Amino acid sequence: MKFVVLLVPTIVFVAITAVVYRAYRIPPPDRLDEAARMQVVGALRTAMTGQGGAAPKVGPVAVTVWLNGRSLARVDGDDVAAAAAQLEANTLLRAQDLEHARIQVDVIHGHAPLGANHPLVAALALPGIGDALAVNPGIDGIGAQVGDKTVRVLPHELVASKLLTSNHPSDVVPDFAMGVDLKRIQMLVALRAGKREPVAVGALYRFRTDTFVETADHTHTVALYRGVPPAPKLSGAALRDAALLGGHYLVDHLSPSGRYLYEHDLVSGQKTDPRSPNYSMPRHAGTTYFLAELYRITKEEWLREPIERAFAHLADLLAAGHCGGTLPDGTEYDCVLDRNESVAQLGSTALAIVALAEYQRATGDTRYLPLATKLAAFILYMQRPDGSFRHLFDPRKKQPDEKAEMLYYSGEAALALARMHAITGEARYSKAAERALDWLVDWYDFFLGGFFYGEEHWTCIAAEAIWPAVKNPKYQEFCDGYGAFLRAQQPEPGELPDEDDYVGAYNFTPFVPPYNTPAGSRTGAMISAYLLGVHHGDPDPAVRAQIAAALQYALGQQIRPDSDFDAAGSADGGMPGSPIERNVRIDYVQHVCSAMIRASEWIDQPAP
Amino acid sequence: MRRIDRDLRPTIYGALDQIFAIVYAYAVWKVIPNRLPSASAHLWALPVLAEVMALGTLAVWVPAARRIGWWAAVAAGSLMLAVTVLLIIRVLVSAAFLAGTYGAFGKAAASTAMIGVAIVIEVVALLPVFQIKYLMTRAGRRAYGR
């Protein structure tokens, strides 16, 4: 009896857990096979051209017709025939360029409570969880029965509405946003139902979909998961193609002035005006560095003129920026300062050097060496005797800021010095790079420093770049340790059963989709860590597998002809911010495609 | 001369209860304030119940209040344990909700939840467990004239 009494709490705990889990769980639906999908799409396409015909029965569906990345038509039906009838009735559709339109079908599955709609969750869940984390983003849709009308907001529509990460859980920190904005979703559903008053949260429910879309030539379909088709298989050729596609994206997004179109919204097709103050010079320089790197490795001539155009913009800024001067010893220096900036940032100048050096490495052309030397004089001036750097510089007062600490800048400066050594062979650069790396690596030399790493990707890239001038084994140890730290954030196949599309990405929990850029920037660091191991004769196979997993993930995320059906504007080669952030910024492409092209050189070779 | 053996445990437990009540109150008020009424009530139950346990236990010094003090301490301690169980249930419900919605809970979230439950047991449950155990013993009853 006593034993049974002792078991009571456990039984209660297990029972409550099971009841809540069962209520909320919608298992991933079985996918239709290609033949069935083609039947569905065929029936819908026939209807779209005004002809009726037989339609297969697969259950409730939602159909979206895409043209040039924008939704041309969107219908719901209890079955394919009902949806087809609505498309057939839409005579305006026939005036459109249907040959280039692509049909997306969402077969609706499952029905589960949304957020705190279940009484146990409403009464007992920890505060905020039921509301903020109500939806698996990009996977769950939200539906409601409003009067006699069934309203469904599809997973991709929730993504496009930008309501999945716009919840503000705290009035104290108004800028902090995380999770679903249920209030605005209530209004969105109401508007879909033709109402002006928000639909009650209790009326909303979650559903899942088996989603597929036609290929551009209409001969096949591709299954989508979180809006993304299956990734190309990882290989050197696939990585090279993807990196070149990224290069095309950036060249297409480079204005005649040599300034990039900084951001591209894939939902609206809107691109940043290059004259806008919304710009980052470190990212301008970093992006140009990637194009030069791509040129060095691929020798594609179409890259050369845009690279020189982007450099010309830098030269214009240097000429107008009044950032340069003469040091007490008579050395001339210069630094990058954007038009609207009054303080020079170390990272802008450091990455400009990296880009100029990369161009010289690629072409052998030394025309930018004098400029790079003046910029490098600035980096050397900003370095303290202990190897650390001042990160900001006031050009009017000719005074560095001794206090400001910015993310990345020290690692970028170390890389700039390493690259200067590579193109000049001068020992002053290698010694300065070594001092910088020693400071960066030794910073962690305290008890708690053994438990974590910051964003050290530039550090590891610089540590490899300075080889063989500096052969310090502690750099390899540091970067392999950084790799192990990052691997703990990298899901493995089967680890998150519904979220195998996150495999290889870097994310902290299954509740927050990973950002795509770290799959590039951290992989760039891991490539350097791996190569550092190769140089030392002791490459880490775990790092190699980590690189492969991250690049496989990144290949899937890139916008390409398979997946550009819902991307407005010319976006092939672009890298969205995350699986649910439909926005491309130039540095997202830079980081990911840089890792791709570097790995493409050796990924097919057996491990040494 | 005859030596008087006074049981010090009620005083020690009473003092601990008082300290915990103050620490809980400060933590709920200043460190982890919660704007949601249900969560706030749940959290404020901890200092209130700890204070009742303290007053009941220290009633050992007031002969006329010993019997009622014993009952108050046992009842408040038992409620404190119930509150602990409820806290654990809240963590489990949240975890089950997230696992149901996302198909997984993840290592980091699972570790955090386990650590959370362990801390709740350590910080909230241990004191009432030991104190009730003592109060229910013959020595505990005798100290309160039962």
Interface residues (C-beta under 8 A of the other chain):
Chain A: P9 V12 F13 I16 T17 A18 V19 V20 Y21 R22 A23 Y24 R25 P28 A112 H118 L120 V121 A123 L124 A125 L126 P127 G128 I129 G130 L133 A134 V135 N136 D140 R206 E495 L496 P497 D498 E499 F508 T509 P510 F511
Chain B: N34 L36 S38 A39 V85 L86 I88 I89 R90 V91 L92 V93 S94 A95 A96 F97 L98 A99 G100 T101 Y102 G103 A104 F105 G106 K107 A108 A109
